[in-house]
């Protein structure tokens, strides 16, 4: 099997994800530092999105990145974010975008890889174009990426059975339902068996929770350590 930790490359050591619950619960073990995490799988085609809901705390950024981005979302030219302060971020430049969001709000982050557009929704309201990915990066895997400081939130990559989560925007696909997901290059993340795509409980690179029980026959997986 493959260990869920990524040797500090795709997650900060104090960023913890519990995938034994759905949506997956994410929280920080240090309050004063920005802590980031990228997903084990992304996309190179399609119009895909995922969602987060803040449960506690205030400072959270949601967005997309290539595998080469640093973990502070929006602080380099390989990631594009939208933060709870009502700012979008790219290349360590922060501009007013959308609205502030807080505990209980649901943010959807989308990327249309046919044209490279990065967009967001807040509680079902479309916030407009945030960024267009540089054409030079169009051949890269684009991964869900989150970054927080003293926050707790949940992440979903398929539609939760919860009325607080808006339905999928028309023409867009939950990334966990997408047919052509791509693993992070050289990932040491969870290994999936018996299916060409990940289990629909989408995974972030983070410290693994206790080993889960075997899932359905079509989506079995493990968290074996090295």
C-alpha positions as CSV (number, residue, x, y, z in Angstrom):
1,X,0.0,0.0,0.0
2,X,0.9,3.7,-0.1
3,X,1.2,5.9,2.9
4,X,-1.1,8.9,3.0
5,X,1.6,11.3,4.1
6,X,3.5,13.1,1.3
7,X,6.7,13.8,3.1
8,X,5.7,17.4,3.8
9,X,5.5,18.2,0.1
10,X,1.8,18.4,-0.5
11,X,0.6,19.2,3.0
12,X,1.8,20.9,6.1
13,X,2.5,18.6,9.0
14,X,0.0,20.3,11.2
15,X,-2.9,20.2,8.7
16,X,-5.0,17.2,9.6
17,X,-7.8,15.6,7.5
18,X,-10.3,13.1,8.9
19,X,-11.7,11.1,6.0
20,X,-13.6,8.7,8.2
21,X,-16.5,11.3,8.1
22,X,-18.2,12.8,5.0
23,X,-17.7,15.5,4.1
24,X,-14.1,15.2,5.2
25,X,-13.2,17.2,8.3
26,X,-10.1,19.4,8.1
27,X,-8.5,21.2,11.0
28,X,-5.3,22.9,12.0
29,X,-3.0,21.9,14.9
30,X,-1.3,25.3,15.0
31,X,-3.3,28.4,15.3
32,X,-0.8,31.1,14.1
33,X,0.5,29.7,10.9
34,X,-0.9,29.3,7.4
35,X,-1.2,25.6,6.7
36,X,-2.0,24.2,3.2
37,X,-3.0,20.9,1.6
38,X,-3.5,19.7,-1.9
39,X,-5.6,16.8,-3.2
40,X,-4.2,13.4,-4.3
41,X,-6.0,13.7,-7.6
42,X,-6.9,16.5,-10.0
43,X,-7.9,17.1,-13.6
44,X,-6.5,18.2,-16.9
45,X,-9.8,18.5,-18.8
46,X,-13.4,19.3,-18.1
47,X,-15.4,21.7,-16.0
48,X,-15.0,20.5,-12.4
49,X,-15.6,21.9,-9.0
50,X,-15.5,21.0,-5.3
51,X,-16.8,22.6,-2.1
52,X,-15.9,23.6,1.4
53,X,-17.9,24.7,4.4
54,X,-16.4,26.5,7.4
55,X,-17.3,25.1,10.8
56,X,-15.1,27.3,13.0
57,X,-12.5,30.0,12.7
58,X,-12.2,32.7,10.1
59,X,-9.2,32.5,7.8
60,X,-9.5,30.1,4.9
61,X,-8.5,30.1,1.3
62,X,-10.0,27.8,-1.3
63,X,-8.8,27.2,-4.9
64,X,-6.6,25.3,-7.3
65,X,-2.9,24.7,-7.8
66,X,-0.4,22.7,-9.9
67,X,1.8,20.2,-8.1
68,X,4.6,22.7,-8.1
69,X,2.8,25.4,-6.0
70,X,3.9,26.1,-2.5
71,X,1.4,25.3,0.2
72,X,0.3,28.9,0.9
73,X,-2.4,29.1,-1.7
74,X,-2.2,32.1,-3.9
75,X,1.3,33.1,-2.9
76,X,3.0,31.9,-6.1
77,X,2.3,31.8,-9.8
78,X,1.2,28.1,-9.6
79,X,-2.0,28.6,-7.5
80,X,-5.2,30.6,-7.5
81,X,-7.3,31.2,-4.4
82,X,-10.3,32.9,-2.9
83,X,-10.2,33.8,0.7
84,X,-12.7,34.4,3.5
85,X,-11.6,38.0,3.7
86,X,-13.2,38.6,0.3
87,X,-9.9,38.6,-1.6
88,X,-8.6,36.6,-4.5
89,X,-5.0,35.7,-4.5
90,X,-2.4,34.8,-7.1
91,X,1.4,35.4,-7.2
92,X,1.3,36.9,-3.7
93,X,-1.1,39.6,-5.0
94,X,-4.4,40.1,-3.3
95,X,-7.4,41.8,-4.9
96,X,-11.0,42.3,-3.8
97,X,-13.2,39.6,-5.1
98,X,-16.7,38.3,-4.3
99,X,-17.7,38.6,-0.7
100,X,-16.4,37.7,2.7
101,X,-17.4,34.3,4.0
102,X,-17.7,32.9,7.5
103,X,-18.8,29.9,9.6
104,X,-21.7,28.0,8.0
105,X,-21.1,29.4,4.4
106,X,-20.5,27.0,1.5
107,X,-17.9,27.9,-1.1
108,X,-17.6,26.1,-4.4
109,X,-14.3,26.3,-6.4
110,X,-14.5,25.6,-10.1
111,X,-12.0,25.4,-13.0
112,X,-13.0,25.2,-16.7
113,X,-9.9,23.5,-18.1
114,X,-11.1,24.0,-21.7
115,X,-10.3,27.7,-21.4
116,X,-8.4,27.9,-18.0
117,X,-11.0,29.9,-16.1
118,X,-11.0,29.7,-12.3
119,X,-14.3,30.7,-10.7
120,X,-16.1,30.5,-7.4
121,X,-19.6,30.4,-5.9
122,X,-20.7,31.5,-2.4
123,X,-23.8,29.8,-1.0
124,X,-24.9,29.1,-4.6
125,X,-24.2,32.7,-5.9
126,X,-21.8,32.8,-8.8
127,X,-19.0,35.3,-8.1
128,X,-17.7,35.7,-11.6
129,X,-14.3,35.0,-13.2
130,X,-11.4,35.2,-10.8
131,X,-8.5,34.1,-12.9
132,X,-7.5,32.6,-16.3
133,X,-4.7,30.1,-16.0
134,X,-1.6,30.9,-18.0
135,X,-1.7,28.8,-21.2
136,X,1.9,27.7,-20.4
137,X,0.4,25.7,-17.5
138,X,-2.5,24.1,-19.4
139,X,-0.7,20.8,-19.6
140,X,-0.3,20.6,-15.8
141,X,-2.6,18.6,-13.5
142,X,-4.8,21.2,-11.7
143,X,-5.5,20.1,-8.1
144,X,-7.9,21.2,-5.4
145,X,-5.9,23.2,-2.8
146,X,-7.0,24.6,0.5
147,X,-5.1,26.8,3.0
148,X,-6.1,27.9,6.5
149,X,-5.0,29.6,9.7
150,X,-6.8,28.6,12.9
151,X,-9.9,27.2,11.1
152,X,-12.0,24.0,10.9
153,X,-13.9,23.2,7.8
154,X,-15.3,20.3,5.8
155,X,-14.5,19.4,2.2
156,X,-16.7,17.6,-0.3
157,X,-16.0,16.4,-3.8
158,X,-19.4,14.8,-4.4
159,X,-22.8,16.3,-3.5
160,X,-23.4,15.9,0.3
161,X,-26.9,14.8,1.4
162,X,-27.4,18.1,3.2
163,X,-29.7,20.9,2.1
164,X,-27.1,23.5,3.2
165,X,-25.0,22.5,0.2
166,X,-26.4,24.0,-3.1
167,X,-26.9,21.8,-6.1
168,X,-24.1,21.5,-8.7
169,X,-23.9,24.6,-10.9
170,X,-25.4,23.9,-14.4
171,X,-22.9,22.4,-16.7
172,X,-20.3,21.6,-14.0
173,X,-19.3,18.3,-12.5
174,X,-18.3,17.5,-9.0
175,X,-14.6,16.5,-9.2
176,X,-15.3,13.3,-7.4
177,X,-17.7,12.3,-10.1
178,X,-15.4,13.2,-13.0
179,X,-14.5,10.3,-15.2
180,X,-10.9,11.4,-16.0
181,X,-9.2,12.2,-12.7
182,X,-5.4,12.3,-12.7
183,X,-3.2,11.3,-9.7
184,X,-0.7,13.8,-8.4
185,X,2.7,13.0,-10.1
186,X,4.7,10.6,-7.9
187,X,2.1,10.7,-5.2
188,X,2.4,8.6,-2.1
189,X,-1.2,9.2,-1.3
190,X,-3.9,6.5,-0.8
191,X,-3.9,3.7,-3.3
192,X,-7.2,2.8,-4.8
193,X,-8.2,-0.6,-6.0
194,X,-10.8,-2.2,-8.3
195,X,-11.6,1.2,-10.0
196,X,-9.8,3.5,-12.4
197,X,-10.9,6.6,-10.4
198,X,-10.7,7.4,-6.6
199,X,-13.5,6.5,-4.2
200,X,-16.0,9.3,-4.3
201,X,-14.9,10.3,-0.8
202,X,-12.3,12.6,-2.2
203,X,-8.9,12.7,-0.5
204,X,-6.5,15.4,0.5
205,X,-2.8,14.8,1.1
206,X,-2.7,14.9,4.9
207,X,-1.9,12.8,8.0
208,X,-3.9,9.7,7.8
209,X,-6.7,8.9,10.2
210,X,-6.9,5.4,11.8
211,X,-7.2,2.8,9.1
212,X,-10.8,2.7,7.8
213,X,-12.8,-0.5,7.3
214,X,-13.0,-1.9,3.8
215,X,-15.4,0.1,1.7
216,X,-17.7,-1.2,-1.0
217,X,-16.3,-3.7,-3.5
218,X,-16.0,-1.0,-6.2
219,X,-14.2,1.5,-3.9
220,X,-11.9,-0.4,-1.6
221,X,-8.8,1.2,-0.4
222,X,-6.2,1.1,2.4
223,X,-3.9,3.4,4.3
224,X,-0.9,1.0,4.7
225,X,2.2,2.6,6.1
226,X,5.7,2.2,4.8
